[in-house]
Amino acid sequence: MRVDMKKHLNAAGFALAALIVLAGCGGAVKYPNYYTLHTPPPPDPPMAENIHATLAVREFRSPTYLRQGAIVYKTSPEQIGFYNYHRWAVDPREFLTNAVADRLRASGNFSQVKLYDGRLDVDYVLSGRLEELEEIDYEGGVKVRVAISTQMVRVATGATVWTNSVSEVGTVSQRDVPAVVSAMNATMERAIEKLLTPTPAPALIKAQ
């Protein structure tokens, strides 16, 4: 009798364990949410008049933690956190590179603006770095910060002919990730505009 009871208890235990496993497997699976950066398209470039200088834009660099796909937040200047289920659909470096190239193309200051392909068949090469793109949670309220630096080099001489850097802070309307991303977009737009104002132009750059 005791043997039979023990068998029944063991069987009941296995059944309960199986039900727990099945319930876990049948539970809702959490999928990441994906977000994109976007800014308004630049205006059409003006008619080019006696413009001959050409420019290539290298892909912007960034700290390693900004290249991992997850949206980043900071709870202190030293501590970095990641939203596991909120990620960028496109590498922010790729977005920034294309946005800067589009605005330089629209400036009308260059006869050609292209993405750098390893060839030095242009007059100037612009490179830069996305220094910060993160939610800030330690300076009173929720904010976002975007910081960018860049430089332009004359290919013929290797001399740096123009540099600039900006750091912009934006406020977040409410405490959720979509609002954070919206603030990042607005702040990124302002940062790019300030970075390229005035737009670097060969006619304004001293020969070196």
One Martini backbone bead per residue (centre of mass of N, CA, C, O) as a GRO file, in nm:
protein
  208
    1MET     BB    1   0.058   0.062  -0.021
    2ARG     BB    2   0.302   0.249   0.004
    3VAL     BB    3   0.405   0.205  -0.282
    4ASP     BB    4   0.155   0.313  -0.429
    5MET     BB    5   0.160   0.595  -0.299
    6LYS     BB    6   0.442   0.673  -0.401
    7LYS     BB    7   0.371   0.654  -0.701
    8HIS     BB    8   0.150   0.867  -0.696
    9LEU     BB    9   0.328   1.102  -0.598
   10ASN     BB   10   0.532   1.095  -0.830
   11ALA     BB   11   0.328   1.135  -1.057
   12ALA     BB   12   0.219   1.405  -0.953
   13GLY     BB   13   0.487   1.556  -0.964
   14PHE     BB   14   0.539   1.526  -1.269
   15ALA     BB   15   0.277   1.658  -1.362
   16LEU     BB   16   0.326   1.935  -1.234
   17ALA     BB   17   0.588   1.997  -1.380
   18ALA     BB   18   0.472   1.980  -1.665
   19LEU     BB   19   0.264   2.208  -1.632
   20ILE     BB   20   0.467   2.431  -1.576
   21VAL     BB   21   0.623   2.409  -1.842
   22LEU     BB   22   0.379   2.450  -2.031
   23ALA     BB   23   0.296   2.725  -1.921
   24GLY     BB   24   0.561   2.863  -1.994
   25CYS     BB   25   0.551   2.802  -2.304
   26GLY     BB   26   0.250   2.940  -2.331
   27GLY     BB   27   0.342   3.203  -2.286
   28ALA     BB   28   0.418   3.513  -2.338
   29VAL     BB   29   0.609   3.662  -2.584
   30LYS     BB   30   0.874   3.891  -2.582
   31TYR     BB   31   0.916   4.158  -2.798
   32PRO     BB   32   1.078   4.382  -2.956
   33ASN     BB   33   1.114   4.723  -2.995
   34TYR     BB   34   1.125   4.943  -3.279
   35TYR     BB   35   1.332   5.223  -3.384
   36THR     BB   36   1.355   5.551  -3.536
   37LEU     BB   37   1.532   5.785  -3.693
   38HIS     BB   38   1.425   6.130  -3.767
   39THR     BB   39   1.424   6.387  -4.019
   40PRO     BB   40   1.380   6.634  -4.202
   41PRO     BB   41   1.410   6.705  -4.511
   42PRO     BB   42   1.594   6.862  -4.714
   43PRO     BB   43   1.632   7.081  -4.933
   44ASP     BB   44   1.681   7.170  -5.229
   45PRO     BB   45   1.928   7.246  -5.413
   46PRO     BB   46   2.084   7.481  -5.552
   47MET     BB   47   2.209   7.630  -5.806
   48ALA     BB   48   2.502   7.572  -5.956
   49GLU     BB   49   2.792   7.803  -5.926
   50ASN     BB   50   3.108   7.744  -5.960
   51ILE     BB   51   3.111   7.437  -5.854
   52HIS     BB   52   3.383   7.183  -5.778
   53ALA     BB   53   3.373   7.061  -5.514
   54THR     BB   54   3.437   6.758  -5.336
   55LEU     BB   55   3.262   6.505  -5.123
   56ALA     BB   56   3.320   6.283  -4.845
   57VAL     BB   57   3.140   6.060  -4.617
   58ARG     BB   58   3.197   5.915  -4.341
   59GLU     BB   59   3.139   5.699  -4.115
   60PHE     BB   60   3.036   5.727  -3.816
   61ARG     BB   61   3.136   5.714  -3.504
   62SER     BB   62   3.142   5.528  -3.180
   63PRO     BB   63   3.071   5.401  -2.912
   64THR     BB   64   3.016   5.077  -2.843
   65TYR     BB   65   2.735   5.106  -2.684
   66LEU     BB   66   2.594   5.241  -2.953
   67ARG     BB   67   2.628   4.949  -3.132
   68GLN     BB   68   2.408   4.733  -2.984
   69GLY     BB   69   2.089   4.860  -3.036
   70ALA     BB   70   2.023   4.968  -2.771
   71ILE     BB   71   1.874   5.175  -2.571
   72VAL     BB   72   2.006   5.441  -2.379
   73TYR     BB   73   2.085   5.483  -2.027
   74LYS     BB   74   2.139   5.718  -1.745
   75THR     BB   75   2.189   5.727  -1.379
   76SER     BB   76   2.482   5.830  -1.437
   77PRO     BB   77   2.785   5.927  -1.553
   78GLU     BB   78   2.888   5.606  -1.503
   79GLN     BB   79   2.599   5.473  -1.573
   80ILE     BB   80   2.488   5.210  -1.789
   81GLY     BB   81   2.192   5.140  -1.977
   82PHE     BB   82   1.951   4.891  -2.115
   83TYR     BB   83   1.698   4.829  -2.341
   84ASN     BB   84   1.601   4.515  -2.420
   85TYR     BB   85   1.296   4.603  -2.572
   86HIS     BB   86   1.460   4.864  -2.699
   87ARG     BB   87   1.536   4.933  -3.041
   88TRP     BB   88   1.722   4.983  -3.318
   89ALA     BB   89   1.668   4.950  -3.662
   90VAL     BB   90   1.906   5.158  -3.697
   91ASP     BB   91   2.205   5.266  -3.709
   92PRO     BB   92   2.290   5.573  -3.592
   93ARG     BB   93   2.537   5.614  -3.777
   94GLU     BB   94   2.390   5.585  -4.046
   95PHE     BB   95   2.191   5.810  -4.010
   96LEU     BB   96   2.392   6.043  -3.964
   97THR     BB   97   2.550   6.021  -4.224
   98ASN     BB   98   2.309   6.071  -4.417
   99ALA     BB   99   2.211   6.341  -4.299
  100VAL     BB  100   2.470   6.501  -4.350
  101ALA     BB  101   2.492   6.450  -4.653
  102ASP     BB  102   2.219   6.579  -4.729
  103ARG     BB  103   2.286   6.868  -4.622
  104LEU     BB  104   2.540   6.915  -4.794
  105ARG     BB  105   2.397   6.877  -5.063
  106ALA     BB  106   2.181   7.114  -5.008
  107SER     BB  107   2.383   7.362  -4.989
  108GLY     BB  108   2.564   7.397  -5.269
  109ASN     BB  109   2.897   7.371  -5.198
  110PHE     BB  110   2.886   7.110  -5.384
  111SER     BB  111   2.902   6.907  -5.665
  112GLN     BB  112   2.969   6.661  -5.461
  113VAL     BB  113   2.801   6.410  -5.247
  114LYS     BB  114   2.937   6.130  -5.076
  115LEU     BB  115   3.002   5.823  -4.979
  116TYR     BB  116   3.251   5.662  -4.849
  117ASP     BB  117   3.465   5.408  -5.050
  118GLY     BB  118   3.802   5.451  -5.026
  119ARG     BB  119   3.822   5.680  -5.223
  120LEU     BB  120   4.038   5.970  -5.337
  121ASP     BB  121   3.822   6.137  -5.561
  122VAL     BB  122   3.838   6.396  -5.375
  123ASP     BB  123   3.878   6.698  -5.196
  124TYR     BB  124   3.697   6.595  -4.949
  125VAL     BB  125   3.681   6.476  -4.600
  126LEU     BB  126   3.426   6.363  -4.380
  127SER     BB  127   3.431   6.324  -4.026
  128GLY     BB  128   3.295   6.145  -3.729
  129ARG     BB  129   3.113   6.158  -3.400
  130LEU     BB  130   2.904   5.981  -3.185
  131GLU     BB  131   2.905   6.050  -2.852
  132GLU     BB  132   2.582   6.091  -2.795
  133LEU     BB  133   2.276   5.870  -2.718
  134GLU     BB  134   2.068   5.953  -2.445
  135GLU     BB  135   1.929   5.892  -2.149
  136ILE     BB  136   1.857   6.116  -1.868
  137ASP     BB  137   1.824   6.038  -1.493
  138TYR     BB  138   2.014   6.273  -1.302
  139GLU     BB  139   1.900   6.600  -1.367
  140GLY     BB  140   1.611   6.622  -1.346
  141GLY     BB  141   1.442   6.435  -1.486
  142VAL     BB  142   1.384   6.365  -1.826
  143LYS     BB  143   1.642   6.324  -2.068
  144VAL     BB  144   1.838   6.418  -2.357
  145ARG     BB  145   2.149   6.336  -2.541
  146VAL     BB  146   2.343   6.505  -2.803
  147ALA     BB  147   2.667   6.423  -2.951
  148ILE     BB  148   2.889   6.594  -3.190
  149SER     BB  149   3.167   6.534  -3.413
  150THR     BB  150   3.386   6.710  -3.660
  151GLN     BB  151   3.573   6.681  -3.981
  152MET     BB  152   3.783   6.837  -4.237
  153VAL     BB  153   3.968   6.717  -4.524
  154ARG     BB  154   4.233   6.770  -4.736
  155VAL     BB  155   4.352   6.553  -4.960
  156ALA     BB  156   4.612   6.688  -5.086
  157THR     BB  157   4.734   6.757  -4.768
  158GLY     BB  158   4.583   6.649  -4.491
  159ALA     BB  159   4.433   6.891  -4.388
  160THR     BB  160   4.261   7.054  -4.147
  161VAL     BB  161   3.977   7.287  -4.225
  162TRP     BB  162   3.744   7.163  -4.026
  163THR     BB  163   3.557   7.211  -3.717
  164ASN     BB  164   3.309   7.049  -3.494
  165SER     BB  165   3.079   7.083  -3.202
  166VAL     BB  166   2.801   6.923  -3.020
  167SER     BB  167   2.551   6.978  -2.743
  168GLU     BB  168   2.229   6.837  -2.679
  169VAL     BB  169   1.927   6.908  -2.491
  170GLY     BB  170   1.628   6.723  -2.404
  171THR     BB  171   1.298   6.692  -2.335
  172VAL     BB  172   1.051   6.485  -2.173
  173SER     BB  173   0.708   6.447  -2.167
  174GLN     BB  174   0.731   6.133  -2.086
  175ARG     BB  175   0.758   5.808  -1.914
  176ASP     BB  176   0.869   5.683  -2.213
  177VAL     BB  177   1.015   5.559  -2.488
  178PRO     BB  178   0.871   5.710  -2.720
  179ALA     BB  179   0.935   5.990  -2.593
  180VAL     BB  180   1.240   5.961  -2.604
  181VAL     BB  181   1.265   5.928  -2.911
  182SER     BB  182   1.132   6.194  -2.987
  183ALA     BB  183   1.349   6.368  -2.843
  184MET     BB  184   1.588   6.261  -3.006
  185ASN     BB  185   1.498   6.367  -3.279
  186ALA     BB  186   1.487   6.669  -3.208
  187THR     BB  187   1.782   6.684  -3.103
  188MET     BB  188   1.923   6.586  -3.357
  189GLU     BB  189   1.831   6.811  -3.543
  190ARG     BB  190   1.968   7.042  -3.386
  191ALA     BB  191   2.257   6.931  -3.393
  192ILE     BB  192   2.296   6.928  -3.701
  193GLU     BB  193   2.237   7.225  -3.752
  194LYS     BB  194   2.470   7.333  -3.572
  195LEU     BB  195   2.705   7.178  -3.700
  196LEU     BB  196   2.619   7.316  -4.007
  197THR     BB  197   2.643   7.613  -3.865
  198PRO     BB  198   2.792   7.693  -4.088
  199THR     BB  199   2.841   7.565  -4.380
  200PRO     BB  200   3.085   7.410  -4.515
  201ALA     BB  201   3.308   7.591  -4.744
  202PRO     BB  202   3.555   7.635  -4.968
  203ALA     BB  203   3.527   7.955  -4.982
  204LEU     BB  204   3.573   7.966  -4.644
  205ILE     BB  205   3.838   7.811  -4.673
  206LYS     BB  206   4.153   7.805  -4.602
  207ALA     BB  207   4.430   7.758  -4.742
  208GLN     BB  208   4.676   7.461  -4.684
   0.00000   0.00000   0.00000
